[in-house]
C-alpha cells in the first residue's frame, strides 16, 4: 500500500508540473486550457486581461493660426453681383425662350459661391401667381413659396442668409426681359446644411407654377476661390463668414484700429475664434462686448493679403 501511495504522489506531481488535467478521459480539462484559449484569441481586451499595458492613442494637435500685430490694406477689384437679365446670355440654349430658374451671383448662372451675394431668377413664369421653388441638396429638398410683386426691384433691401432653406416666403420683382428677380442675400445656408452642400458639390433649383416648370443644376464653390478670406454676410447683422482655412483649424478673430489716416491697422485685442468645419466656411458672430464702431476699427482673421477689413 505504501508503494502504491508513493506512485500516486509522483503521478500527481507530474500532473502539476505539466499543467495538464489527470482526471478520467471524459472529464473537463484544467485551467491551462483556458489560458491557451485566451492567448490564441488574443485581442486588445485580452491583452489587458492578462496584464499587457493598453496603448494610448495620441491626440492630433489642432492647427491654430496667429493674428497679425498690424497690417496694411491693399484694395482689390470688386466682383459683379447678382444680375438675372445679364445671365440670360450665359445660360444654355433655350433658356431665353423657355421657362427657366437659377441662382445668380458673382459667377453668373454657372455656379453658386458660398458666402457671396446671390439672387433667385425666374424666366418665363407668370407674374400673377405664386411659384413653388425647391432647392435639392443630395437627397434632401427645401421648399419655398415665391410670390411675384408689382413693386419695382430695389437694392435697399436684402434677404436673410438662410433664404431658400428656412421656408420663409420670398418675393420676386419684374427685372425686365421676362425675368423675375428676388432681392439678394449672402448665400450661407444653416450650419447643418452647409456641409451637405459642399459634400454634394452642387444644388438643383426647381420651380413649378400651375402647368409651367423648370429646373437647373449649378455647382457650388466656397467664395469662388480657394484662398482663405472673410466678409460680412449680407442680410445678417454682425455675422462674419470665414472661409477656406484647413478643416479643424482654429482661426482667431481680432479687433484692429486704424493708425492715423493711413491704411495701416494695429491689433487692439483678440475677440474670439472659429473652428473650421468640413464645409470650410464658418460663421463668427460679433460679441456684444465689442462696442467700437466706425471706419477707424475693423475685424479680421489672419490673412496673407488683406483687400478689405470689415468695420464692426
C-alpha positions in Angstrom: 0.0 0.0 0.0 2.9 2.3 0.8 4.4 1.8 -2.6 1.0 2.5 -4.3 0.6 5.7 -2.4 4.1 6.9 -3.5 3.3 6.1 -7.1 0.1 8.1 -6.8 2.0 11.0 -5.3 4.6 11.1 -8.1 1.8 11.0 -10.7 0.1 14.0 -9.0 3.4 15.9 -9.0 3.9 15.2 -12.7 0.3 16.4 -13.4 1.0 19.8 -11.7 4.3 20.2 -13.5 2.9 19.6 -16.9 -0.1 21.8 -16.1 -2.4 19.2 -17.6 -5.6 17.6 -16.2 -5.2 14.0 -15.0 -8.8 13.0 -14.3 -10.7 10.4 -16.3 -10.8 10.7 -20.1 -14.3 12.2 -20.1 -13.6 15.0 -17.6 -13.1 18.7 -18.3 -9.6 19.9 -18.8 -7.9 22.2 -16.2 -7.2 25.9 -16.2 -4.3 25.6 -18.6 -6.8 25.1 -21.5 -8.5 28.4 -20.6 -5.2 30.3 -20.7 -4.2 28.7 -24.0 -7.6 29.6 -25.5 -7.2 33.2 -24.3 -3.7 33.5 -25.9 -4.8 32.1 -29.2 -7.7 34.6 -29.5 -5.5 37.5 -28.4 -7.2 40.9 -28.7 -6.6 44.3 -27.1 -9.2 43.4 -24.4 -7.5 40.0 -23.8 -4.1 41.6 -23.7 -5.3 43.9 -20.9 -6.9 41.0 -19.2 -3.5 39.1 -19.0 -1.6 42.2 -17.8 -0.4 44.0 -21.0 -0.4 47.8 -20.8 -3.0 49.5 -23.0 -1.7 51.6 -25.8 -2.8 55.3 -25.7 -3.8 57.0 -28.9 -2.0 60.3 -29.5 -4.4 63.2 -29.9 -4.0 65.1 -33.2 -2.8 68.6 -32.4 -5.2 71.2 -33.7 -3.6 73.7 -36.0 -4.1 77.3 -35.0 -3.5 80.5 -37.0 -1.9 83.6 -35.4 -3.3 87.1 -35.6 -1.0 89.7 -37.2 0.1 92.6 -34.9 -0.6 95.0 -37.8 -1.3 95.0 -41.5 -1.8 97.3 -44.5 -5.0 97.1 -46.6 -4.4 96.6 -50.3 -7.7 97.4 -52.1 -8.7 94.8 -54.7 -11.0 94.8 -57.7 -14.7 94.2 -56.8 -16.6 91.4 -58.4 -20.1 91.5 -60.0 -23.2 90.8 -58.1 -26.4 89.1 -59.0 -27.8 90.1 -62.4 -30.5 87.9 -63.7 -31.2 89.7 -67.0 -27.4 89.7 -67.9 -27.3 85.9 -67.1 -29.7 85.1 -69.9 -26.8 85.3 -72.5 -24.7 82.8 -70.4 -27.4 80.2 -69.9 -27.8 77.1 -72.0 -29.6 77.5 -75.4 -33.3 77.7 -75.0 -33.4 79.4 -71.5 -34.2 82.7 -73.1 -37.2 81.3 -74.9 -38.5 78.7 -72.4 -39.2 78.7 -68.6 -36.0 78.8 -66.5 -34.9 79.1 -62.9 -31.4 79.6 -61.5 -29.4 81.3 -58.8 -27.3 84.4 -59.9 -24.1 85.6 -58.3 -20.5 86.6 -58.9 -20.1 83.7 -61.4 -23.4 84.4 -63.1 -25.5 81.2 -63.6 -22.6 78.8 -63.9 -22.0 78.3 -60.1 -23.1 79.4 -56.7 -20.4 80.8 -54.5 -21.0 80.2 -50.8 -20.7 83.4 -48.6 -21.2 85.7 -51.6 -24.3 87.6 -52.7 -27.0 85.6 -54.5 -30.4 86.2 -56.0 -33.2 83.9 -57.3 -34.0 84.3 -61.0 -37.1 83.1 -62.9 -37.8 83.4 -66.6 -41.0 82.6 -68.5 -43.2 82.4 -65.3 -46.3 84.4 -64.8 -46.1 87.5 -62.5 -49.7 86.8 -61.4 -49.4 83.6 -59.5 -47.1 82.1 -56.7 -44.3 79.8 -57.7 -43.1 76.8 -55.7 -39.3 76.7 -55.6 -37.4 73.6 -54.3 -33.7 73.5 -53.8 -32.3 70.0 -53.7 -29.1 69.1 -51.9 -28.1 65.5 -52.3 -31.3 63.6 -51.4 -32.9 66.4 -49.4 -35.2 69.1 -50.8 -36.0 72.5 -49.3 -39.3 74.2 -50.4 -40.1 77.9 -50.6 -43.2 79.8 -51.8 -42.2 82.6 -54.1 -44.6 85.5 -54.6 -44.4 87.9 -57.6 -44.7 91.6 -56.6 -45.8 94.5 -58.7 -43.4 96.8 -56.8 -40.0 97.8 -58.5 -36.9 95.9 -57.6 -34.7 97.9 -55.3 -31.3 97.5 -53.8 -32.1 98.9 -50.3 -33.4 95.6 -49.0 -31.8 92.2 -48.5 -33.0 88.7 -47.6 -31.6 86.6 -44.7 -28.7 84.2 -45.4 -30.9 81.2 -44.7 -33.2 82.1 -47.7 -34.5 79.0 -49.6 -33.6 76.8 -46.7 -35.8 78.1 -43.9 -39.2 78.1 -45.7 -39.9 81.8 -45.4 -41.9 83.3 -48.3 -39.7 85.1 -50.9 -40.7 87.9 -53.2 -39.6 88.4 -56.8 -39.9 91.5 -58.9 -40.1 92.4 -62.6 -36.5 92.9 -63.8 -37.4 93.2 -67.5 -37.0 90.9 -70.4 -39.5 88.5 -68.9 -37.3 87.9 -65.8 -38.4 87.9 -62.2 -35.6 88.6 -59.7 -35.5 88.5 -55.9 -33.6 90.7 -53.5 -30.1 89.4 -52.9 -28.7 87.7 -49.8 -25.4 86.3 -48.6 -25.5 82.6 -49.6 -24.7 81.0 -46.3 -27.2 78.1 -45.6 -27.8 77.0 -42.0 -24.8 75.1 -40.4 -26.5 71.7 -40.8 -27.0 72.3 -44.5 -23.6 73.8 -45.4 -21.6 70.5 -45.0 -24.2 68.7 -47.2 -24.0 71.4 -49.9 -20.2 71.2 -50.0 -20.3 67.4 -50.0 -22.8 67.3 -52.8 -20.8 69.9 -54.7 -24.0 71.2 -56.4 -27.5 72.4 -55.9 -30.5 71.8 -58.1 -33.2 74.6 -58.2 -36.6 73.7 -59.4 -39.7 75.9 -60.0 -43.3 74.9 -60.5 -46.3 77.2 -61.3 -49.5 75.6 -62.5 -48.5 73.8 -65.7 -45.1 75.6 -66.0 -41.9 74.1 -64.6 -38.1 74.4 -64.9 -35.0 73.0 -63.2 -31.3 73.9 -63.3 -28.3 72.3 -61.6 -25.3 74.5 -60.5 -22.1 73.6 -58.9 -21.2 75.2 -55.6 -17.9 76.8 -54.7 -16.7 78.4 -51.4 -16.5 82.1 -52.1 -15.5 81.4 -55.7 -11.8 80.9 -54.7 -9.6 78.6 -52.7 -7.9 81.4 -50.9 -8.7 82.0 -47.2 -10.9 85.0 -46.7 -13.6 86.8 -44.8 -16.7 89.0 -45.3 -19.7 90.3 -43.5 -22.7 88.2 -44.5 -25.3 90.2 -46.5 -28.6 90.1 -44.7 -27.1 89.0 -41.3 -26.2 91.7 -38.8 -22.7 91.4 -37.3 -22.0 87.9 -38.7 -18.7 87.3 -40.4 -18.2 84.5 -42.8 -14.7 83.0 -42.5 -13.7 80.5 -45.2 -11.1 78.3 -46.9 -8.9 77.6 -43.9 -8.0 74.0 -43.3 -10.6 71.7 -41.7 -10.4 71.7 -37.9 -8.1 74.7 -37.9 -8.7 77.2 -35.1 -9.0 80.6 -36.6 -8.7 83.6 -34.3 -10.6 86.9 -34.9 -9.1 90.2 -33.9 -10.3 93.8 -33.5 -8.0 96.3 -35.2 -7.7 100.1 -35.1 -6.6 102.4 -37.9 -3.2 104.0 -37.3 -3.6 107.7 -38.2 -5.2 108.4 -41.6 -3.4 105.6 -43.5 -4.5 102.1 -44.4 -2.4 100.7 -41.5 -4.3 98.9 -38.8 -2.9 97.7 -35.5 -4.3 94.9 -33.3 -6.2 96.0 -30.3 -7.3 92.6 -28.9 -8.5 89.1 -29.8 -12.3 88.9 -29.7 -12.9 85.2 -30.4 -12.3 82.4 -32.8 -13.9 79.8 -35.1 -13.1 76.2 -35.8 -13.2 75.4 -39.5 -15.8 72.7 -40.3 -15.8 70.2 -43.1 -17.6 72.7 -45.4 -14.6 75.1 -44.9 -16.9 78.0 -44.1 -17.7 79.1 -40.6 -19.7 82.0 -39.1 -18.4 84.3 -36.4 -20.9 86.4 -34.6 -19.6 89.7 -33.2 -19.8 89.5 -29.4 -21.8 92.3 -27.5 -18.5 93.2 -25.7 -17.2 94.8 -28.9 -18.7 98.3 -28.8 -16.2 100.0 -31.1 -17.9 101.3 -34.3 -16.9 103.3 -37.4 -14.3 103.0 -40.1 -11.4 103.6 -37.6 -12.0 100.0 -36.5 -12.2 96.7 -38.3 -12.4 93.0 -37.7 -10.1 90.4 -39.3 -8.8 86.9 -39.2 -5.1 86.1 -40.2 -4.7 86.6 -43.9 -1.6 86.9 -46.1 -3.0 89.8 -48.1 -5.9 91.9 -46.9 -8.1 93.7 -49.6 -10.8 94.8 -47.2 -11.2 94.9 -43.4 -14.9 95.0 -42.5 -15.8 97.6 -39.9 -17.8 96.3 -36.9 
